[in-house]
Structure formats: C-alpha cells, structure tokens
C-alpha cells in the first residue's frame, strides 16, 4: 500500500534556512505620486510588498486608460508573474507616496521550481484567462465611457454652451460691453437646439459657481453679462476635456469636496479682491491669511484643502509653521474652482444644499435668477440681437 502524504502549501512556500542565507537582501523602493513602479510588458517575477501608500493597477485600451484595481498597505503585487515568469500584465502607478519592499524572484526561485509541472501548466492557463478577462473588461469600460460622453447630459450640453456663448458674444467689438442675459439664453436655445429649461438650469449653475458674473443694468432694467466674462467661460470646455487628456488630471484626481472648494474659493477671492489685489501671482503668509479670514468671520484655513491644492499644482508652498508662505494665481485659482464646482453640480455630484458659495457680487439675487428664466424666449422665436 502506497502512503499518501498530505499536501501542505506552507511546506512548499516556507523557505529553508539554507535558502534564507543564500537569498539576496530585500530592497526598499520609494515611488513618488504619479510615478510608475513598472509598466505593462516589463519583465515579471519580482514581488513587491506595499509597506506604505496606495497604487493603481491599470492598462491602456484603445487609447483609453482603464484602472483595474487599487492596492494598498499590506498587499503584495506581482504574484501572478512570480509563478509564471511572464511579462507584467498591467502597469502600476503610485497614487500617493508609496514604499514597497522588493522581493527578488531569485529569492524564491527554488520554491517555484519545486512546484509540480502540472501546476505550472494550470497557472499558465489561468494567467491566459486573466489576460483575456482584463482585455474584455477594459473594452467594456471604454465602450461605457464613450456612451456616457455621447449622452445629452447637462454636462455635455454645458461643454457646447460655453464656447457657443463666447462665439455669440464676439459679434461685439468692445470686450467691455455686455449683453442681456435673456437675449443670450434665447440665442443659445436656438443655436444648440436644446430645451430652454435645460439651458436656463445650466446657466444658473454657471452663475451660482462663479463661472459667470451677472449684474443689473439699471438703464436697460435687465440682467447683463460682459463679453469678457463670456470669453473666459469658453475655456470651460477645454478644462473638462483636460480631465481625460491628462492636462488637468492632477486637479481631477484630487477629488475636492464641496467644502474644500468653498474654502479655497474664499482664499482666492479674498486674495484677488479684498487684500492682495488682482496680481497675476501673489505670495501670502499663512499667518496673514489666517488673520484676514478671522476678520471676515470666515473661520480657519482648511489645511487639508491646501494640501490637496498643492498636490494638484494650484498652490505652491515654502517654509512651514509660522513661516509658511503660499504662492498662487488668484484669478486662475478662483476660475478653476468655479469650473470644478460647476462640473460636480452638472454631473450630480453636488446637491444644491451643499453647493460651494460663488465669489462675492458674482451672483444675482434669487428674484433676478428667476426673472432670467421667465424672460427666456420660447424656442423658435427670434431674440433681440
């Protein structure tokens, strides 16, 4: 009778003392945010134990980047290629500061070689199925993303509305001139062939987030917006496109909350209008900033929001504590935050009750906002030039 030994994975995976003495020392690797630990197709086999931080495992499919999963502290990267020695199936990028311990494939080569041949065949087959599954999953996500982009959503219409408003405004020679809001919205209804309710709601979002500034013209007894403001609004479409093309990737990855957008907008607006003037770029001491906010009863500086803004490239900082100095472009900061808030509202991420406050004096009263809707001509009518 043949004795059958109980299979124990621990016995196979546990290195002997002799192997421990011959195995090379583990290497610690630091990966900065946004940098790659390895790319798809690189030679596989080494393991990476995440000691700190979070990484994204992603592939590029049909020119679209697809994040397959995220891995964080305590997880191990590279088990599949360790067993098969195939090239990396995907790329690995640090989301924040990441520290990994690299375990060389040489350190466990004897363990892998000790596995039965049939198990190598099973693992090879399993790896092939994983690759095919990832491919199909990635293609499905790409198709879903394209379908969403082509839907007539409020955000999609807004990206068409912003440059169209600018084009309609360019008929006037003087950029300081203004146009009646009701006339502008009427032209947009006809030009974009969209319901007046959608055009009005999108306009309200632009106004409430500070993307456009509406004022009262007493002589014309109507709400107006300047041509210069509409020309600035035209960059909204480019800003949205930058989320997928990569130019604004850091800003969108920061995932600012409504309260963080509101806090940073106060800083930008105060620096631009109330305290430091409207220079292209300003340097502000944190102590002075805190003092001014206290005077305005706006509370303390949100350090978490400042940290996100720094990582996103909206603000740079030098020094620390009482010597901390922030440098940023107030106009650009306020505009960027306004665009972010508008995107979140148009996509349904921010409810009306938690909408970020717009810049001071940039929003008409509730009566004016309501009048804007009532004054909008019906589709098919001819608005004033």
For each residue, the residues with C-beta under 8 A, 3 or more apart:
1:
2:
3:
4:
5:
6:
7:
8: 11 12
9: 12 13
10: 13 14
11: 8 14
12: 8 9 111 114 115
13: 9 10 111
14: 10 11
15: 19 20 23 108 111
16: 19 20
17: 20 21
18: 21 22
19: 15 16 22 23 110 111
20: 15 16 17 23
21: 17 18
22: 18 19
23: 15 19 20 104 106 107 108
24: 104 106 107
25:
26: 101 102 103 107
27: 101 102 104
28: 51 99 100 101 102
29: 37 48 99 100 101 102
30: 97 98 99
31: 35 36 37 53 55 94 97 98 99 100
32: 35 94 97
33: 94 95 96 97 98 311
34: 93 94 250
35: 31 32 93 94
36: 31 39 91 92 93 94
37: 29 31 48 55 77 92 93 94 98 100
38: 42 88 91 92
39: 36 42 88 91
40: 59 60 87 88 89 90 91
41: 87 88
42: 38 39 87 88
43: 87 88
44: 78 80 81 82 84 85 86 87 88
45: 78 81 82 85 105
46: 78 82 102 103 104 105
47: 76 77 78 79 82 102 103 105 108
48: 29 37 76 77 78 92 100 101 102 103
49: 75 76 77 100 101 103
50: 53 54 55 71 72 73 74 75 76 77 98 99 100
51: 28 73 99 100 101
52: 73 97 98 99
53: 31 50 72 73 94 95 96 97 98 99
54: 50 70 71 72 73 94 95 96 98
55: 31 37 50 70 71 72 77 92 93 94 95 98
56: 67 69 70 92 93 95
57: 67 68 69 70 71 77 90 91 92
58: 65 66 67 68 90 91 93
59: 40 65 66 68 89 90 91 134 138
60: 40 63 64 65 66 91
61: 64 66 135 138 139 141 142
62: 139 142
63: 60
64: 60 61 138 141 142 145 244
65: 58 59 60
66: 58 59 60 61 137 138 141 142
67: 56 57 58 70
68: 57 58 59 90 134 137 138
69: 56 57
70: 54 55 56 57 67 95
71: 50 54 55 57 75 77
72: 50 53 54 55 75
73: 50 51 52 53 54
74: 50
75: 49 50 71 72
76: 47 48 49 50 79
77: 37 47 48 49 50 55 57 71 92 100
78: 44 45 46 47 48 81 82 88
79: 47 76 82 83
80: 44 83 84 86 89 123 127 130
81: 44 45 78 84 85 86 87 88 89
82: 44 45 46 47 78 79 85 105 108 112
83: 79 80 112 115 120 123
84: 44 80 81 120 123 124 127
85: 44 45 81 82 105
86: 44 80 81 89 127
87: 40 41 42 43 44 81
88: 38 39 40 41 42 43 44 78 81 91 92
89: 40 59 80 81 86 127 130 131 134
90: 40 57 58 59 68 134
91: 36 38 39 40 57 58 59 60 88
92: 36 37 38 48 55 56 57 77 88
93: 34 35 36 37 55 56 58
94: 31 32 33 34 35 36 37 53 54 55 97 98
95: 33 53 54 55 56 70 98 253
96: 33 53 54
97: 30 31 32 33 52 53 94
98: 30 31 33 37 50 52 53 54 55 94 95
99: 28 29 30 31 50 51 52 53
100: 28 29 31 37 48 49 50 51 77
101: 26 27 28 29 48 49 51
102: 26 27 28 29 46 47 48
103: 26 46 47 48 49 107 108
104: 23 24 27 46 107
105: 45 46 47 82 85 108 109 112
106: 23 24 109
107: 23 24 26 103 104
108: 15 23 47 82 103 105 111 112
109: 105 106 112 113
110: 19 113 114
111: 12 13 15 19 108 114 115
112: 82 83 105 108 109 115
113: 109 110
114: 12 110 111
115: 12 83 111 112 119 120
116: 119 120
117: 120 121
118: 121 122
119: 115 116 122 123
120: 83 84 115 116 117 123 124
121: 117 118 124 125
122: 118 119 125 126
123: 80 83 84 119 120 126 127
124: 84 120 121 127 128
125: 121 122 128 129
126: 122 123 129 130
127: 80 84 86 89 123 124 130 131
128: 124 125 131 132
129: 125 126 132 133
130: 80 89 126 127 133 134
131: 89 127 128 134 135
132: 128 129 135 136
133: 129 130 136 137
134: 59 68 89 90 130 131 137 138
135: 61 131 132 138 139
136: 132 133 139 140
137: 66 68 133 134 140 141
138: 59 61 64 66 68 134 135 141 142
139: 61 62 135 136 142 143
140: 136 137 143 144
141: 61 64 66 137 138 144 145
142: 61 62 64 66 138 139 145 146
143: 139 140 146 147
144: 140 141 147 148
145: 64 141 142 148 149
146: 142 143 149 150
147: 143 144 150 151
148: 144 145 151 153
149: 145 146 156
150: 146 147 156
151: 147 148 156
152: 156 157 194
153: 148 156 157 346 347
154: 157 158 198 201 202 205 346 347
155: 158 159 240 343 346 347
156: 149 150 151 152 153 159 160
157: 152 153 154 160 161 192 194 198 199 202
158: 154 155 161 162 202 205 206 236 342 346
159: 155 156 162 163 236 237 240 241
160: 156 157 163 164 192 237
161: 157 158 164 165 188 192 199 202 203
162: 158 159 165 166 206 233 234 235 236 237
163: 159 160 166 167 234 237
164: 160 161 167 168 188 191 192
165: 161 162 168 169 184 188 230 233 234
166: 162 163 169 170 230 231 233 234
167: 163 164 170
168: 164 165 171 179 184 187 188 191 230
169: 165 166 172 179 184 227 230 231
170: 166 167 227 231
171: 168 385
172: 169 175 177 179 227
173: 177
174: 177 227
175: 172 226 227 228 231
176: 226 227 228
177: 172 173 174 226 227
178: 215 217 224 225 226 227
179: 168 169 172 183 184 224 225 227 230
180: 183 184 217 220 222 223 224 384
181: 184 185 203 214 222 223 224 225 372 375
182: 185 186 222 223 372 375 376 377 383
183: 179 180 186 187 383 384 385
184: 165 168 169 179 180 181 187 188 225 230
185: 181 182 188 189 196 199 200 203 372 376
186: 182 183 189 190 376 377 381 383
187: 168 183 184 190 191 383
188: 161 164 165 168 184 185 191 192 194 199
189: 185 186 192 193 194 195 196 199 376 377 379
190: 186 187 193 379 380 383
191: 164 168 187 188
192: 157 160 161 164 188 189 199
193: 189 190 379
194: 152 157 188 189 198 199
195: 189 198 199 379
196: 185 189 199 200 376 377 378 379
197: 200 201
198: 154 157 194 195 201 202
199: 157 161 185 188 189 192 194 195 196 202 203 376
200: 185 196 197 203 204 372 373 376
201: 154 197 198 204 205
202: 154 157 158 161 198 199 205 206 346
203: 161 181 185 199 200 206 207 212 372
204: 200 201 207 208 369 372 373
205: 154 158 201 202 208 209 211 342 345 346
206: 158 162 202 203 209 211 212 233 342
207: 203 204 210 211 212 213 214 358 362 363 364 369
208: 204 205 345 355 358 363
209: 205 206 338 339 341 342 345 355 356 358
210: 207 213 265 334 337 338 341 358 359 362 363
211: 205 206 207 233 236 335 338 339 342
212: 203 206 207 225 229 230 233 362
213: 207 210 225 226 229 359 361 362
214: 181 207 223 224 225 362 363 364 368 372
215: 178 223 224 225 364
216: 222 223 224 364 368
217: 178 180 220 221 222 223 224
218: 221
219:
220: 180 217 224
221: 217 218
222: 180 181 182 216 217 375
223: 180 181 182 214 215 216 217 364 368 371 372
224: 178 179 180 181 214 215 216 217 220
225: 178 179 181 184 212 213 214 215 229 230
226: 175 176 177 178 213 229 230
227: 169 170 172 174 175 176 177 178 179 230 231
228: 175 176 231 232
229: 212 213 225 226 232 233
230: 165 166 168 169 179 184 212 225 226 227 233 234
231: 166 169 170 175 227 228 234
232: 228 229 235 335
233: 162 165 166 206 211 212 229 230 236
234: 162 163 165 166 230 231 237 238
235: 162 232 238 239 335
236: 158 159 162 211 233 239 240 339 342
237: 159 160 162 163 234 240 241
238: 234 235 241 242
239: 235 236 242 243 248 336 339
240: 155 159 236 237 243 339 343
241: 159 237 238 244 245
242: 238 239 245 246 247 248 249 251
243: 239 240 248 249 252
244: 64 241
245: 241 242
246: 242 249
247: 242
248: 239 242 243 251 252
249: 242 243 246 252 253
250: 34 253 254 311 312 313
251: 242 248 254 312 313 314 336 340
252: 243 248 249 255
253: 95 249 250 312
254: 250 251 308 309 311 312
255: 252 308
256: 260 261 264 305 308 337 340
257: 260 261
258: 261 262 341 344 350 354 355 356
259: 262 263 302 305 354 356
260: 256 257 263 264 302 304 305 308
261: 256 257 258 264 265 305 337 340 341 344 356
262: 258 259 265 266 356 357
263: 259 260 266 267 301 302 305
264: 256 260 261 267 268 302 305 306 309 314 333 337
265: 210 261 262 268 269 334 337 338 341 356 357 358 359
266: 262 263 269 270 293 298 357
267: 263 264 270 271 289 293 301 333
268: 264 265 271 272 328 330 331 333 334 337
269: 265 266 272 273 274 330 334 359 360
270: 266 267 273 274 275 276 292 293 296 298
271: 267 268 274 275 276 282 284 289 328 330
272: 268 269 276 277 278 330 331 334
273: 269 270 278 359 360
274: 269 270 271 292 296
275: 270 271 288 292
276: 270 271 272 279 282 284 330
277: 272 282
278: 272 273 330 331
279: 276 282 330
280: 329 331
281: 327 328 329
282: 271 276 277 279 327 328 329 330
283: 325 326 327
284: 271 276 288 289 325 326 327 328
285: 288 289 324 325 326
286: 289 290 301 322 324 325 326
287: 290 291 322 324
288: 275 284 285 291 292
289: 267 271 284 285 286 292 293 301 326
290: 286 287 293 294 300 301
291: 287 288 294 295
292: 270 274 275 288 289 295 296
293: 266 267 270 289 290 296 298 299 300 301
294: 290 291 297 298 300
295: 291 292
296: 270 274 292 293
297: 294
298: 266 270 293 294
299: 293
300: 290 293 294
301: 263 267 286 289 290 293 306
302: 259 260 263 264 305 306
303: 306 307
304: 260 307 308
305: 256 259 260 261 263 264 302 308 309
306: 264 301 302 303 309 310 315 317 326
307: 303 304 310 311
308: 254 255 256 260 304 305 311 312
309: 254 264 305 306 312 314 315 328 333
310: 306 307 313 314 315 316 317
311: 33 250 254 307 308
312: 250 251 253 254 308 309
313: 250 251 310
314: 251 264 309 310 328 332 333 336
315: 306 309 310 326 327 328 333
316: 310 326 327 328
317: 306 310 324 325 326 327
318: 324 325 327
319: 323 324 325
320: 323 324
321: 324
322: 286 287
323: 319 320
324: 285 286 287 317 318 319 320 321
325: 283 284 285 286 317 318 319
326: 283 284 285 286 289 306 315 316 317
327: 281 282 283 284 315 316 317 318
328: 268 271 281 282 284 309 314 315 316 332 333
329: 280 281 282 332 333
330: 268 269 271 272 276 278 279 282 333 334
331: 268 272 278 280 334 335
332: 314 328 329 335 336
333: 264 267 268 309 314 315 328 329 330 336 337
334: 210 265 268 269 272 330 331 337 338 359
335: 211 232 235 331 332 338 339
336: 239 251 314 332 333 339 340
337: 210 256 261 264 265 268 333 334 340 341 356
338: 209 210 211 265 334 335 341 342 358 359
339: 209 211 236 239 240 335 336 342 343
340: 251 256 261 336 337 343 344
341: 209 210 258 261 265 337 338 344 345 350 355 356
342: 158 205 206 209 211 236 338 339 345 346
343: 155 240 339 340 346 347 349
344: 258 261 340 341 347 349 350
345: 205 208 209 341 342 348 349 350 352 355
346: 153 154 155 158 202 205 342 343
347: 153 154 155 343 344
348: 345
349: 343 344 345
350: 258 341 344 345 354 355 356
351: 354 355
352: 345 355
353:
354: 258 259 350 351
355: 208 209 258 341 345 350 351 352
356: 209 258 259 261 262 265 337 341 350
357: 262 265 266
358: 207 208 209 210 265 338 362 363
359: 210 213 265 269 273 334 338 362
360: 269 273
361: 213
362: 207 210 212 213 214 358 359
363: 207 208 210 214 358 369
364: 207 214 215 216 223 367 368 369 372
365: 368 369
366: 369 370
367: 364 370 371
368: 214 216 223 364 365 371 372
369: 204 207 363 364 365 366 372 373
370: 366 367 373 374
371: 223 367 368 374 375
372: 181 182 185 200 203 204 214 223 364 368 369 375 376
373: 200 204 369 370 376
374: 370 371
375: 181 182 222 371 372
376: 182 185 186 189 196 199 200 372 373
377: 182 186 189 196 381 382 383
378: 196 381
379: 189 190 193 195 196
380: 190
381: 186 377 378
382: 377
383: 182 183 186 187 190 377
384: 180 183
385: 171 183
